[in-house]
Amino acid sequence: MEQTQTILGQPFPIPASQPKKKRMQMKSFFSKVSWKLRLQKQEPLKNVFFILAERAWDSNAKKRHLAMRGLGTMACEAPDQQVRKYKKVILDLLVHGLYDPVSSEVIHESVKTLTIMLGKIQGVGLGSFFIDITLQTRTLLDDENDSVRYSAFVLFGQLATFAGQKWKKFFTHQVKQTQDSLLTHLQDRNPQVAKACKTTVQACVPYLKPRKEYSFQSEEDQRNPRLSRHLSHYHPEVLLFFYANKIL
């Protein structure tokens, strides 16, 4: 038993002869298994938090990355009641990771874990974290990494769902500031990102107020059949953006 506890408290040894990428994948896998075993043993969450918090502020980017992944595993595996109890601690660590100044891997892992976390707490009690998360997520919608863009769109769509009345005015402004990215990535080179963007645009439509209730087949459209045919190829969500922002 003592030997098992010792193993859980230390990194799993990885043969040095293996390629670096494969070693990192194995290390990540074993780290995830380690956290699952800790949770299955019902080790006090405050102890797990202490370890993760320490690693989340470590100067080593790989350790910070593993800490964010550990938080993701915890959010998935720990009982909902326990996650809600420690949500402020978790959110603080994740927002810190979201603004990591060096590692895109830490940022990406933070985005994915925030998506899990928001789903688990249903956006309740985010407080000022909502602003921090929204502002940084916006900057990631145009990230050069496909995986980061995909995760950012998923998270931004979730934020649209959980904004509520408290953050409606703030989020409405953020959506308007983000419209160029939303429109651009509906045609993203990566089909999965484009699909995630479309879902997010649909979630954001309520935050855009059209000037009037227009019919897409108005008299002006009928006088310009070429324009009508061209517009018919656009997503309805794109047309709503056009009308809301006086592009048409």
C-alpha positions as CSV (number, residue, x, y, z in Angstrom):
1,M,0.0,0.0,0.0
2,E,2.8,2.4,0.9
3,Q,4.5,1.6,-2.4
4,T,1.3,2.5,-4.3
5,Q,1.0,5.8,-2.5
6,T,4.6,6.6,-3.3
7,I,4.0,5.9,-7.0
8,L,0.9,8.1,-7.0
9,G,2.9,11.0,-5.6
10,Q,5.6,10.9,-8.2
11,P,5.8,11.1,-12.0
12,F,5.7,7.8,-13.8
13,P,9.1,6.9,-15.3
14,I,9.3,7.2,-19.1
15,P,12.0,5.4,-21.0
16,A,14.4,8.0,-22.4
17,S,15.0,6.0,-25.6
18,Q,11.5,6.8,-26.9
19,P,10.8,9.8,-29.2
20,K,10.1,13.0,-27.3
21,K,6.5,13.4,-28.6
22,K,5.7,9.8,-27.6
23,R,7.3,10.3,-24.2
24,M,5.1,13.4,-23.6
25,Q,2.0,11.6,-24.7
26,M,2.7,8.8,-22.3
27,K,3.5,11.2,-19.5
28,S,0.3,13.0,-20.0
29,F,-1.7,9.7,-20.1
30,F,-0.1,8.4,-16.9
31,S,-0.6,11.8,-15.2
32,K,-4.3,11.6,-16.1
33,V,-4.6,8.1,-14.7
34,S,-2.8,9.2,-11.6
35,W,-5.4,11.9,-10.9
36,K,-8.2,9.5,-11.6
37,L,-6.8,7.0,-9.0
38,R,-6.4,9.8,-6.5
39,L,-10.1,10.7,-6.9
40,Q,-11.2,7.1,-6.9
41,K,-9.4,6.7,-3.5
42,Q,-11.5,9.8,-2.4
43,E,-8.3,11.6,-1.4
44,P,-9.5,15.0,0.1
45,L,-9.9,17.5,-2.7
46,K,-8.2,20.2,-0.7
47,N,-5.0,18.1,-0.9
48,V,-5.4,17.7,-4.6
49,F,-6.0,21.4,-5.0
50,F,-2.9,22.2,-3.0
51,I,-0.8,20.1,-5.4
52,L,-2.5,21.5,-8.6
53,A,-2.3,25.1,-7.4
54,E,1.4,24.7,-6.7
55,R,2.0,23.2,-10.2
56,A,-0.2,25.8,-11.9
57,W,2.2,28.5,-10.7
58,D,5.3,26.5,-11.5
59,S,8.0,28.2,-13.7
60,N,8.1,25.0,-15.8
61,A,5.5,25.3,-18.6
62,K,5.1,21.5,-18.8
63,K,4.2,21.3,-15.2
64,R,1.6,24.1,-15.6
65,H,0.2,22.2,-18.6
66,L,-0.2,19.0,-16.5
67,A,-1.8,21.0,-13.7
68,M,-4.5,22.3,-16.1
69,R,-5.0,18.8,-17.4
70,G,-5.3,17.6,-13.8
71,L,-8.0,20.2,-13.1
72,G,-9.9,18.9,-16.2
73,T,-9.7,15.4,-14.9
74,M,-11.0,16.6,-11.6
75,A,-13.8,18.5,-13.1
76,C,-14.9,15.4,-14.9
77,E,-14.4,12.8,-12.2
78,A,-15.1,14.6,-8.9
79,P,-18.7,14.7,-7.6
80,D,-20.7,17.8,-8.7
81,Q,-21.2,19.0,-5.1
82,Q,-17.4,18.9,-4.5
83,V,-16.7,20.7,-7.7
84,R,-19.2,23.5,-6.9
85,K,-17.7,23.8,-3.4
86,Y,-14.2,24.5,-4.8
87,K,-15.3,26.3,-8.0
88,K,-13.7,29.6,-7.1
89,V,-10.4,27.9,-6.5
90,I,-10.6,26.0,-9.7
91,L,-11.8,29.0,-11.8
92,D,-9.0,31.2,-10.4
93,L,-6.4,28.6,-11.5
94,L,-8.0,28.1,-14.9
95,V,-8.2,31.9,-15.6
96,H,-4.6,32.1,-14.6
97,G,-3.8,29.4,-17.1
98,L,-5.9,31.1,-19.7
99,Y,-3.6,34.1,-19.6
100,D,-0.4,32.1,-19.6
101,P,2.3,34.4,-21.2
102,V,4.4,31.6,-22.6
103,S,2.7,28.3,-23.4
104,S,-0.1,27.9,-25.9
105,E,-0.5,24.3,-24.5
106,V,-1.4,25.7,-21.1
107,I,-3.8,28.1,-22.6
108,H,-5.5,25.4,-24.7
109,E,-5.8,23.1,-21.8
110,S,-7.3,25.9,-19.7
111,V,-9.9,26.6,-22.4
112,K,-11.0,23.0,-22.6
113,T,-11.2,22.6,-18.9
114,L,-13.2,25.8,-18.5
115,T,-15.7,24.4,-21.0
116,I,-16.1,21.3,-18.8
117,M,-16.2,23.5,-15.6
118,L,-18.9,25.9,-16.9
119,G,-21.0,22.9,-18.0
120,K,-20.7,21.4,-14.6
121,I,-21.7,24.5,-12.7
122,Q,-24.1,25.7,-15.4
123,G,-22.5,29.1,-15.4
124,V,-23.7,29.8,-11.9
125,G,-21.7,32.1,-9.6
126,L,-19.0,33.0,-12.2
127,G,-18.8,36.6,-10.9
128,S,-16.1,38.7,-12.4
129,F,-14.5,35.6,-13.8
130,F,-17.1,35.9,-16.6
131,I,-15.4,39.1,-17.8
132,D,-11.9,37.7,-17.7
133,I,-12.8,34.5,-19.5
134,T,-14.8,36.3,-22.2
135,L,-12.1,38.9,-23.0
136,Q,-9.3,36.3,-23.3
137,T,-11.5,33.8,-25.2
138,R,-12.2,36.5,-27.8
139,T,-8.5,36.8,-28.6
140,L,-8.2,33.1,-29.2
141,L,-10.9,32.9,-31.9
142,D,-8.3,33.9,-34.5
143,D,-5.5,31.8,-33.1
144,E,-3.3,30.1,-35.7
145,N,-3.7,26.7,-34.0
146,D,-6.8,24.9,-35.2
147,S,-7.3,23.1,-31.9
148,V,-7.1,26.3,-29.9
149,R,-9.6,28.1,-32.3
150,Y,-12.0,25.2,-32.1
151,S,-12.0,25.1,-28.3
152,A,-12.3,28.9,-28.1
153,F,-15.4,28.9,-30.2
154,V,-17.0,26.1,-28.1
155,L,-16.2,28.1,-24.9
156,F,-17.5,31.4,-26.4
157,G,-20.7,29.7,-27.4
158,Q,-21.1,28.5,-23.8
159,L,-20.5,31.9,-22.5
160,A,-23.3,33.2,-24.7
161,T,-25.6,30.6,-23.1
162,F,-24.7,31.5,-19.6
163,A,-24.4,35.3,-19.8
164,G,-27.9,35.9,-18.5
165,Q,-29.3,39.3,-17.6
166,K,-26.4,40.2,-15.4
167,W,-23.8,40.1,-18.2
168,K,-26.2,40.7,-21.2
169,K,-25.1,44.3,-21.9
170,F,-21.4,43.4,-21.5
171,F,-21.6,40.3,-23.7
172,T,-23.7,42.1,-26.4
173,H,-20.8,44.5,-26.7
174,Q,-18.3,41.6,-26.9
175,V,-20.3,39.9,-29.6
176,K,-20.4,43.1,-31.7
177,Q,-16.6,43.4,-31.2
178,T,-16.2,39.8,-32.3
179,Q,-18.4,39.8,-35.4
180,D,-15.5,39.9,-37.9
181,S,-14.1,36.7,-36.4
182,L,-17.4,35.0,-36.3
183,L,-18.2,35.8,-39.9
184,T,-14.7,34.9,-41.1
185,H,-14.5,31.5,-39.4
186,L,-17.9,30.4,-40.7
187,Q,-15.7,29.6,-43.7
188,D,-12.7,28.4,-41.7
189,R,-10.2,26.2,-43.5
190,N,-10.8,23.5,-40.8
191,P,-14.3,22.1,-41.2
192,Q,-14.6,21.3,-37.4
193,V,-13.7,24.9,-36.5
194,A,-16.3,26.2,-39.1
195,K,-18.9,23.9,-37.5
196,A,-18.1,25.1,-34.0
197,C,-18.2,28.7,-35.2
198,K,-21.7,28.2,-36.8
199,T,-23.0,26.8,-33.5
200,T,-21.5,29.7,-31.6
201,V,-23.0,32.2,-34.0
202,Q,-26.4,30.7,-33.5
203,A,-25.9,31.1,-29.7
204,C,-24.8,34.8,-30.2
205,V,-27.7,35.8,-32.5
206,P,-29.9,36.9,-29.5
207,Y,-27.3,39.5,-28.6
208,L,-27.7,41.3,-31.9
209,K,-30.8,43.5,-32.4
210,P,-31.9,43.9,-36.1
211,R,-33.0,47.4,-37.0
212,K,-36.4,46.1,-38.2
213,E,-38.2,43.0,-39.0
214,Y,-37.2,42.6,-42.6
215,S,-38.2,40.1,-45.2
216,F,-35.2,38.8,-47.2
217,Q,-37.4,39.2,-50.3
218,S,-38.2,42.9,-50.0
219,E,-39.1,45.1,-52.9
220,E,-35.5,46.2,-53.3
221,D,-34.4,42.5,-53.4
222,Q,-37.0,41.8,-56.0
223,R,-35.7,44.7,-58.1
224,N,-32.2,43.2,-57.8
225,P,-32.5,39.4,-58.5
226,R,-28.7,39.1,-58.8
227,L,-28.3,40.3,-55.2
228,S,-31.1,38.0,-54.0
229,R,-29.4,35.0,-55.5
230,H,-26.1,36.0,-54.0
231,L,-27.6,36.4,-50.5
232,S,-29.4,33.1,-50.7
233,H,-26.0,31.3,-50.4
234,Y,-25.3,32.9,-47.0
235,H,-26.1,31.3,-43.7
236,P,-29.2,32.9,-42.1
237,E,-27.0,33.8,-39.2
238,V,-24.7,35.8,-41.5
239,L,-27.7,37.7,-42.9
240,L,-28.8,38.6,-39.3
241,F,-25.3,40.0,-38.7
242,F,-25.6,42.0,-41.9
243,Y,-28.9,43.5,-41.0
244,A,-28.0,44.2,-37.4
245,N,-24.9,46.1,-38.4
246,K,-26.5,48.0,-41.3
247,I,-24.4,46.2,-43.9
248,L,-27.6,45.6,-45.9
